[in-house]
């Protein structure tokens, strides 16, 4: 009789030790994950790089996005023709219209050449330094065959500090 009782107690103790060991291990894992999230190690937006996408024939790089809403883009002409009267327009979010290019400085870009364009973002409010802003950019240009061609693209940039004028 005592042997049967002792066997059940032994199994119960082994089960409790098993649960306690894995319980503590699980608690440590949860605490480590919580610390990593709190410190921002597992925050993918912290590692997000500035990018700009335009159709084939145009290379676009984000030069800067200042906290006053000024976006600077470096546009490279990867086509075999000269682009004349190049202007850009930009907006936070989507739904940019061709009228957004009005007032931006017009430039000529020869094949393989790059120019930096600056525009003020419409709808840029409440963004702090380090936050991510994304939206659309539109490029208007004239080529050898016609005038007023438009291409649309997107950008994503991290807000940085304004440089005093």
C-alpha positions as CSV (number, residue, x, y, z in Angstrom):
1,X,0.0,0.0,0.0
2,X,2.7,2.4,0.9
3,X,4.5,1.7,-2.4
4,X,1.5,2.7,-4.5
5,X,0.9,5.9,-2.6
6,X,4.6,6.9,-2.8
7,X,4.6,6.3,-6.6
8,X,1.7,8.8,-7.1
9,X,3.3,11.4,-5.0
10,X,6.5,11.0,-6.9
11,X,4.8,11.5,-10.2
12,X,2.9,14.6,-8.9
13,X,6.1,16.1,-7.7
14,X,7.8,15.5,-11.1
15,X,4.9,17.1,-12.9
16,X,5.1,20.2,-10.6
17,X,8.9,20.5,-11.1
18,X,8.4,20.2,-14.9
19,X,5.7,22.9,-14.9
20,X,7.8,25.2,-12.6
21,X,10.9,24.8,-14.8
22,X,9.2,25.7,-18.0
23,X,7.1,28.4,-16.3
24,X,10.2,30.2,-15.2
25,X,11.8,29.8,-18.6
26,X,8.6,31.2,-20.3
27,X,8.6,34.1,-17.8
28,X,12.2,35.0,-18.7
29,X,11.4,34.9,-22.4
30,X,8.5,37.2,-22.0
31,X,10.6,39.6,-19.9
32,X,13.4,39.7,-22.5
33,X,10.9,40.3,-25.3
34,X,9.3,43.1,-23.3
35,X,12.7,44.7,-22.7
36,X,13.6,44.5,-26.4
37,X,10.3,46.1,-27.5
38,X,10.6,48.8,-24.8
39,X,14.2,49.7,-26.0
40,X,13.1,49.8,-29.6
41,X,15.2,47.0,-30.8
42,X,12.2,45.2,-32.4
43,X,10.8,48.4,-34.0
44,X,11.1,48.0,-37.8
45,X,10.3,51.7,-38.5
46,X,13.5,52.7,-36.6
47,X,15.4,50.9,-39.3
48,X,13.4,52.2,-42.2
49,X,15.5,53.9,-44.8
50,X,14.5,56.9,-46.9
51,X,13.4,55.8,-50.3
52,X,11.8,57.2,-53.4
53,X,10.4,55.3,-56.4
54,X,9.7,56.6,-59.9
55,X,9.0,54.6,-63.1
56,X,11.8,53.1,-65.2
57,X,14.0,55.9,-66.7
58,X,14.1,57.9,-63.6
59,X,16.2,57.4,-60.4
60,X,14.9,59.1,-57.3
61,X,16.7,59.5,-54.0
62,X,15.4,61.3,-50.9
63,X,18.0,64.0,-50.0
64,X,16.1,65.2,-46.9
65,X,12.8,65.8,-45.3
66,X,13.0,68.7,-42.8
67,X,10.6,69.3,-40.0
68,X,9.1,72.3,-41.7
69,X,7.8,70.1,-44.5
70,X,10.5,70.7,-47.1
71,X,11.2,67.6,-49.1
72,X,14.4,67.5,-51.2
73,X,14.7,64.8,-53.9
74,X,17.6,64.0,-56.1
75,X,16.3,63.0,-59.6
76,X,18.6,61.2,-62.1
77,X,17.8,61.0,-65.8
78,X,18.4,57.4,-66.9
79,X,16.9,57.9,-70.3
80,X,18.8,58.6,-73.6
81,X,17.1,62.0,-74.1
82,X,17.3,65.3,-72.4
83,X,14.5,66.2,-70.1
84,X,13.5,69.9,-70.3
85,X,11.4,72.0,-68.0
86,X,11.5,69.4,-65.3
87,X,9.3,70.2,-62.2
88,X,8.1,68.2,-59.2
89,X,5.2,68.3,-56.9
90,X,4.8,66.3,-53.7
91,X,2.2,65.5,-51.1
92,X,1.8,63.6,-47.9
93,X,-0.5,60.6,-48.5
94,X,-2.0,59.7,-51.8
95,X,-4.1,61.4,-54.5
96,X,-1.6,63.9,-55.9
97,X,-2.8,65.9,-58.9
98,X,-0.9,67.3,-61.8
99,X,-1.6,70.8,-60.6
100,X,0.8,70.0,-57.7
101,X,3.8,70.9,-59.8
102,X,2.9,74.5,-60.1
103,X,5.5,76.9,-58.7
104,X,8.4,74.5,-58.4
105,X,11.7,75.5,-60.1
106,X,12.1,74.2,-63.6
107,X,15.3,72.5,-64.6
108,X,16.9,70.6,-67.5
109,X,18.4,67.2,-66.9
110,X,20.7,65.7,-69.6
111,X,21.1,61.9,-69.8
112,X,22.9,60.5,-66.8
113,X,22.8,63.8,-65.0
114,X,21.2,64.4,-61.6
115,X,19.4,67.5,-60.1
116,X,18.1,68.2,-56.6
117,X,14.5,69.4,-56.5
118,X,12.8,70.9,-53.4
119,X,9.1,71.1,-52.7
120,X,6.9,71.9,-49.8
121,X,4.7,69.1,-48.7
122,X,1.0,69.8,-48.8
123,X,-0.7,68.3,-45.8
124,X,2.5,68.1,-43.7
125,X,1.3,68.7,-40.1
126,X,2.1,67.3,-36.7
127,X,5.2,65.3,-37.7
128,X,8.0,65.3,-35.2
129,X,11.7,64.7,-35.8
130,X,12.3,61.0,-36.3
131,X,8.8,60.2,-37.5
132,X,8.1,58.7,-40.8
133,X,6.3,60.5,-43.6
134,X,5.2,59.0,-46.9
135,X,3.3,60.2,-49.9
136,X,3.4,60.7,-53.6
137,X,5.6,62.7,-55.9
138,X,4.8,63.8,-59.4
139,X,7.3,64.8,-62.1
140,X,6.4,66.9,-65.1
141,X,8.8,67.2,-68.0
142,X,9.1,67.9,-71.7
143,X,11.0,65.5,-74.0
144,X,12.0,65.6,-77.7
145,X,8.6,64.5,-78.9
146,X,6.0,66.2,-76.7
147,X,5.4,68.5,-73.8
148,X,3.8,68.0,-70.4
149,X,4.6,64.4,-69.7
150,X,3.9,63.3,-66.2
151,X,5.2,60.4,-64.1
152,X,4.0,59.5,-60.5
153,X,6.0,57.9,-57.8
154,X,6.1,57.5,-54.0
155,X,8.5,58.4,-51.3
156,X,9.1,57.5,-47.6
157,X,11.3,59.6,-45.5
158,X,12.2,60.2,-41.9
159,X,11.8,63.8,-40.6
160,X,15.0,65.5,-39.7
161,X,15.9,68.9,-38.3
162,X,15.5,72.1,-40.3
163,X,18.6,73.9,-41.2
164,X,18.3,77.6,-40.4
165,X,18.4,79.9,-43.4
